[in-house]
Amino acid sequence: MGVADREFEYRGNNRRRRFSLGQSGNALIALLTLNIIFFLIILTANVFNLYTHQGPPGALSFDATQWFGLPADFTQLAHKPWTVLTFMFSHGGGPVSFSLMLSMLSNMLWLWMFGFILQDLSGNSFIFPVYIYGSLAGALVFVAAGYALPGIRQALPGLMLLGSTTGTIALAAAVTSINPQYRIFKNIGTGMPIWILAAVFLALKFLEFGRSLNPYPFAYLAAAAAGYLFVYYLKRGRDSSIWMNKWYDKISNLFTPVKKAASALPVKEKIFYNSGNREPYKKTAIITQKRVDDILDKINQRGYGYLTEEEKTILKKAAEEDSL
């Protein structure tokens, strides 16, 4: 059993709801917040244009999604390269309506559900990487399919990829790959396996575009493949989220106060531990529930690779004791 498998198993046996709306470092809340902010920006821009430009009542002569959505046409994409990142957080388009609000709410509920389950299974550090990898894979295939399929090529100038669907599908594929028998709605019989919910979600998204030839289903399949491959390689010891989490930590630290560093070592360390290379004593790790919880919190925030050897030993012994 690899490190990732032991971590998944240990978390499964020690589930605690560590994440709340106001807690710092909660990647899922940050992801939801980004989606809501972009939605409000697009909505505000469209409403402002509606009331400041003359036109038929209720008509929308300008749609801000054109500056945030990913165009399928490569010529348009070359003029708006930033959309490779903005499309995955952007929702909206068209006049303000009840159906628009309902669609946004539905997208956020699906994102919250699969993101929360991934958080519960594997911690806080995989939310953004899986979401971004899935979205980028979907974007690449979306553009490629538009040019590869002759039936789509003529409609390229009017096609645009927008919203959190690709990232959410990647999250759904990731949680299904980690534990397909994870159950929800446990108060109803034996509950529902998560793979059924993921299949229903994917089927609903396919039905939205099922009657016409377009590149969206191919983008969704690519996003699902990205989520599966992320977990596949993670279980084999290749964590492709490390570099992304380092950037995420740097950005997060820009908005958090810097702790004042200690100017010097404690006096006892200067006097008693400056006696050559020989250790004055050998420390023995004491395993307590609080100590284990602190280590798990550290994994949630920074990842397994930031643990010290002592912390890894404590986590390993705790997992062995828990399995007895």
TIVONU-390209 format. One line per field, with one value per residue (C-alpha): residue in one letter; y negated, x, z. Coordinates in steps of 0.02 Angstrom, whole numbers. Layout:
resn: A,...
py: Y,...
px: X,...
pz: Z,...
end
This chain:
resn: M,G,V,A,D,R,E,F,E,Y,R,G,N,N,R,R,R,R,F,S,L,G,Q,S,G,N,A,L,I,A,L,L,T,L,N,I,I,F,F,L,I,I,L,T,A,N,V,F,N,L,Y,T,H,Q,G,P,P,G,A,L,S,F,D,A,T,Q,W,F,G,L,P,A,D,F,T,Q,L,A,H,K,P,W,T,V,L,T,F,M,F,S,H,G,G,G,P,V,S,F,S,L,M,L,S,M,L,S,N,M,L,W,L,W,M,F,G,F,I,L,Q,D,L,S,G,N,S,F,I,F,P,V,Y,I,Y,G,S,L,A,G,A,L,V,F,V,A,A,G,Y,A,L,P,G,I,R,Q,A,L,P,G,L,M,L,L,G,S,T,T,G,T,I,A,L,A,A,A,V,T,S,I,N,P,Q,Y,R,I,F,K,N,I,G,T,G,M,P,I,W,I,L,A,A,V,F,L,A,L,K,F,L,E,F,G,R,S,L,N,P,Y,P,F,A,Y,L,A,A,A,A,A,G,Y,L,F,V,Y,Y,L,K,R,G,R,D,S,S,I,W,M,N,K,W,Y,D,K,I,S,N,L,F,T,P,V,K,K,A,A,S,A,L,P,V,K,E,K,I,F,Y,N,S,G,N,R,E,P,Y,K,K,T,A,I,I,T,Q,K,R,V,D,D,I,L,D,K,I,N,Q,R,G,Y,G,Y,L,T,E,E,E,K,T,I,L,K,K,A,A,E,E,D,S,L
py: 0,-168,-328,-399,-241,-245,-428,-396,-247,-339,-486,-369,-299,-469,-582,-748,-900,-1014,-1143,-1285,-1438,-1556,-1447,-1509,-1395,-1314,-1286,-1236,-1399,-1495,-1404,-1439,-1621,-1642,-1573,-1687,-1842,-1813,-1781,-1946,-2040,-1974,-2003,-2181,-2223,-2157,-2249,-2411,-2398,-2361,-2523,-2634,-2587,-2613,-2463,-2362,-2327,-2175,-2161,-2131,-2213,-2169,-2011,-2017,-1829,-1861,-1930,-1783,-1629,-1520,-1534,-1377,-1478,-1488,-1661,-1732,-1638,-1715,-1887,-1836,-1717,-1756,-1661,-1498,-1535,-1643,-1528,-1399,-1524,-1619,-1595,-1696,-1764,-1834,-1940,-1922,-1789,-1658,-1519,-1603,-1612,-1432,-1372,-1461,-1388,-1214,-1227,-1285,-1145,-1013,-1094,-1101,-919,-839,-962,-928,-739,-754,-863,-732,-590,-665,-835,-1013,-1014,-927,-1037,-1171,-1056,-933,-1074,-1166,-1010,-953,-1124,-1142,-966,-1006,-1170,-1086,-951,-1078,-1178,-1023,-939,-1096,-1086,-897,-868,-938,-956,-1076,-1180,-1296,-1341,-1379,-1570,-1556,-1419,-1461,-1357,-1437,-1388,-1266,-1108,-1040,-1067,-992,-838,-816,-824,-695,-578,-601,-557,-407,-347,-365,-274,-226,-151,-312,-332,-483,-499,-370,-399,-317,-130,-94,-257,-292,-253,-408,-331,-332,-518,-553,-455,-550,-717,-672,-608,-769,-872,-764,-782,-971,-956,-786,-840,-933,-899,-1006,-992,-1005,-817,-789,-924,-840,-670,-749,-830,-662,-579,-714,-684,-497,-510,-630,-500,-357,-434,-497,-320,-273,-407,-547,-699,-827,-950,-999,-1139,-1210,-1210,-1302,-1441,-1437,-1456,-1603,-1692,-1654,-1721,-1888,-1916,-1851,-1937,-1879,-1806,-1890,-1777,-1735,-1835,-1704,-1527,-1496,-1503,-1318,-1270,-1383,-1311,-1129,-1078,-1157,-1009,-935,-811,-693,-705,-729,-613,-522,-585,-461,-513,-518,-479,-574,-612,-798,-765,-660,-793,-927,-821,-792,-979,-1009,-886,-976,-1143,-1102,-920,-759,-809,-946,-825,-793,-616,-617,-669,-534,-405,-462,-456,-283,-215,-293,-212,-43,-59,-112,41,162
px: 0,71,80,-72,-173,-127,-175,-344,-376,-326,-436,-581,-567,-547,-673,-699,-778,-627,-689,-810,-862,-752,-597,-440,-356,-518,-488,-668,-737,-605,-659,-843,-803,-708,-855,-978,-868,-849,-1036,-1074,-950,-1030,-1206,-1166,-1085,-1236,-1362,-1261,-1255,-1441,-1485,-1356,-1378,-1533,-1621,-1781,-1848,-1762,-1640,-1456,-1344,-1186,-1139,-988,-962,-874,-727,-721,-776,-657,-693,-681,-610,-421,-414,-527,-432,-268,-343,-409,-280,-333,-495,-396,-403,-558,-682,-678,-742,-866,-1054,-1196,-1238,-1400,-1527,-1557,-1689,-1747,-1676,-1505,-1505,-1567,-1429,-1296,-1365,-1368,-1187,-1129,-1222,-1141,-970,-997,-1053,-909,-782,-838,-827,-651,-605,-673,-580,-410,-394,-388,-241,-317,-470,-391,-270,-405,-523,-392,-320,-495,-542,-382,-401,-580,-527,-391,-508,-647,-542,-464,-632,-700,-566,-559,-744,-803,-982,-928,-800,-925,-1003,-836,-853,-1010,-952,-885,-840,-897,-927,-874,-942,-775,-691,-838,-837,-652,-691,-830,-711,-578,-690,-760,-583,-531,-680,-823,-920,-920,-1101,-1213,-1393,-1351,-1518,-1606,-1574,-1390,-1360,-1311,-1136,-1049,-1019,-1207,-1219,-1067,-1147,-1311,-1220,-1122,-1279,-1373,-1232,-1227,-1415,-1398,-1311,-1371,-1471,-1336,-1157,-1042,-876,-948,-968,-787,-730,-828,-751,-577,-613,-670,-513,-405,-487,-463,-281,-241,-293,-216,-43,-66,-92,70,169,163,79,51,-28,132,189,15,-10,154,88,-78,12,113,-44,-134,12,-2,-168,-119,-10,169,217,365,515,617,777,880,875,816,954,940,969,1124,1200,1148,1134,1292,1401,1453,1362,1312,1130,1111,961,848,669,527,367,215,56,-96,-257,-218,-46,-122,-254,-119,-23,-180,-215,-39,-69,-232,-146,24,26,109,279,298,292,450,514,448,274,274,321,180,53,112,101,-71,-133,-65,-147,-311,-312,-296
pz: 0,-53,47,-41,-7,178,188,104,218,376,333,298,474,558,475,558,480,485,362,393,295,394,407,321,197,141,-44,-79,-9,-108,-266,-237,-199,-362,-461,-372,-395,-582,-597,-510,-619,-778,-711,-657,-825,-921,-812,-823,-1013,-1020,-930,-1013,-1196,-1298,-1372,-1367,-1190,-1116,-1261,-1224,-1352,-1255,-1161,-1044,-1059,-1225,-1123,-1002,-1101,-1200,-1388,-1494,-1638,-1622,-1704,-1569,-1435,-1493,-1459,-1288,-1213,-1033,-1063,-1043,-855,-835,-922,-783,-654,-764,-773,-845,-1014,-1078,-984,-798,-770,-646,-755,-752,-563,-550,-668,-564,-403,-478,-537,-366,-276,-386,-360,-172,-162,-257,-186,-7,-33,-106,42,160,75,41,124,67,-54,-205,-236,-345,-439,-491,-539,-642,-725,-774,-841,-944,-1015,-1062,-1144,-1247,-1312,-1339,-1462,-1541,-1570,-1652,-1785,-1799,-1833,-2001,-1941,-1803,-1897,-1979,-1812,-1725,-1718,-1611,-1491,-1318,-1164,-1002,-822,-688,-771,-833,-664,-570,-682,-643,-456,-479,-571,-437,-289,-385,-420,-238,-165,-283,-137,-35,15,29,91,224,311,162,173,150,59,-122,-189,-253,-424,-457,-418,-528,-672,-653,-654,-810,-898,-861,-934,-1091,-1114,-1121,-1289,-1346,-1499,-1594,-1642,-1537,-1444,-1267,-1234,-1288,-1166,-1026,-1062,-1061,-892,-820,-887,-805,-635,-650,-705,-562,-434,-535,-529,-351,-288,-375,-285,-414,-339,-477,-356,-263,-378,-391,-203,-181,-292,-201,-34,-100,-160,3,105,14,103,275,407,415,582,665,652,804,807,897,962,1140,1270,1314,1131,1123,1282,1290,1106,1040,1089,923,811,952,1005,1194,1193,1073,1062,1069,983,1098,1001,1060,968,971,896,756,722,710,583,479,481,418,275,235,224,147,89,145,77,209,356,457,481,660,601,466,597,712,570,519,697,722,562,618,788,709,596,744
end
